């Protein structure tokens, strides 16, 4: 399993006093093996939480679903995140974020 972590900041332009309308700081984790990759986001102000955003296979991207729960790559990603202190794991579904039924 290959793990790549990148840091991101999404913020509005500062106003005259230097304040932002919005400011989000987060890390994106990419867990990959062969042609499959799970993309996970963790906001810096919620260090205990990580959200599985998608599963990419080749050029296709989809939501993480129940069939992924048996995937050894997902299990490895869960172990990695838990070792990093992520105790609340969720996945993005069609209706919003739901708890990840961990393997």
C-alpha positions as CSV (number, residue, x, y, z in Angstrom):
1,X,0.0,0.0,0.0
2,X,1.3,3.4,-1.0
3,X,0.3,6.4,1.2
4,X,0.5,10.0,-0.1
5,X,-0.5,12.9,2.1
6,X,-1.0,16.4,0.9
7,X,-1.9,19.6,2.8
8,X,-4.5,22.0,1.5
9,X,-5.9,25.4,2.4
10,X,-9.2,26.7,1.0
11,X,-9.8,30.3,2.0
12,X,-11.5,33.4,0.7
13,X,-9.5,36.5,0.0
14,X,-8.9,38.5,3.2
15,X,-11.0,41.6,3.8
16,X,-9.5,45.0,4.7
17,X,-8.8,43.9,8.3
18,X,-7.2,40.6,7.2
19,X,-10.1,38.3,8.1
20,X,-11.5,35.6,5.8
21,X,-15.1,34.8,5.1
22,X,-14.1,31.2,5.2
23,X,-10.9,29.3,5.9
24,X,-10.5,25.5,5.8
25,X,-7.3,23.6,6.3
26,X,-7.2,19.9,5.7
27,X,-5.0,17.0,4.6
28,X,-5.8,14.6,1.8
29,X,-4.7,11.0,2.2
30,X,-4.4,8.8,-0.9
31,X,-4.1,5.1,-0.2
32,X,-3.3,3.1,-3.3
33,X,-2.4,-0.3,-4.6
34,X,-2.2,-1.2,-8.3
35,X,-5.1,0.6,-10.0
36,X,-7.2,1.3,-6.9
37,X,-7.0,4.4,-4.7
38,X,-9.1,5.5,-1.7
39,X,-9.2,9.3,-1.1
40,X,-9.7,10.5,2.5
41,X,-9.9,14.0,3.9
42,X,-9.2,15.1,7.5
43,X,-9.7,18.7,8.6
44,X,-7.0,20.2,10.9
45,X,-9.6,21.5,13.4
46,X,-11.1,17.9,13.8
47,X,-7.9,15.8,14.1
48,X,-9.8,12.8,15.3
49,X,-12.0,12.5,12.2
50,X,-11.3,11.3,8.7
51,X,-13.8,11.0,5.8
52,X,-13.5,8.6,2.9
53,X,-14.5,10.7,-0.1
54,X,-14.1,8.3,-3.0
55,X,-12.6,5.2,-4.5
56,X,-10.7,5.6,-7.8
57,X,-10.1,2.7,-10.1
58,X,-8.1,3.7,-13.2
59,X,-9.9,6.7,-14.6
60,X,-13.2,6.0,-12.8
61,X,-14.2,7.5,-9.5
62,X,-17.1,6.5,-7.3
63,X,-18.3,6.7,-3.7
64,X,-17.0,4.2,-1.2
65,X,-19.8,1.6,-0.8
66,X,-20.5,-1.5,1.3
67,X,-18.7,-3.7,-1.2
68,X,-15.4,-1.9,-0.3
69,X,-15.6,-3.0,3.3
70,X,-14.1,-6.4,2.4
71,X,-11.2,-4.7,0.4
72,X,-7.8,-5.3,2.0
73,X,-6.7,-1.9,0.8
74,X,-9.5,-0.2,2.7
75,X,-8.6,-2.3,5.8
76,X,-5.0,-1.1,5.5
77,X,-6.2,2.5,5.2
78,X,-8.4,2.1,8.3
79,X,-5.5,0.7,10.3
80,X,-3.2,3.5,9.1
81,X,-5.7,6.2,10.0
82,X,-6.4,4.7,13.4
83,X,-2.7,4.5,14.2
84,X,-2.6,8.2,13.3
85,X,-5.3,9.0,16.0
86,X,-8.3,9.1,13.7
87,X,-11.1,7.6,15.9
88,X,-14.1,8.8,13.9
89,X,-14.2,7.4,10.4
90,X,-17.0,8.2,8.0
91,X,-17.6,7.8,4.3
92,X,-19.4,10.1,1.9
93,X,-22.6,8.5,0.6
94,X,-25.5,9.6,-1.6
95,X,-27.3,11.0,1.5
96,X,-24.2,12.7,3.1
97,X,-21.6,11.4,5.6
98,X,-22.3,8.1,7.3
99,X,-20.1,6.0,9.7
100,X,-17.7,3.7,8.1
101,X,-18.6,0.2,9.0
102,X,-15.0,-0.8,9.6
103,X,-13.7,-4.2,8.6
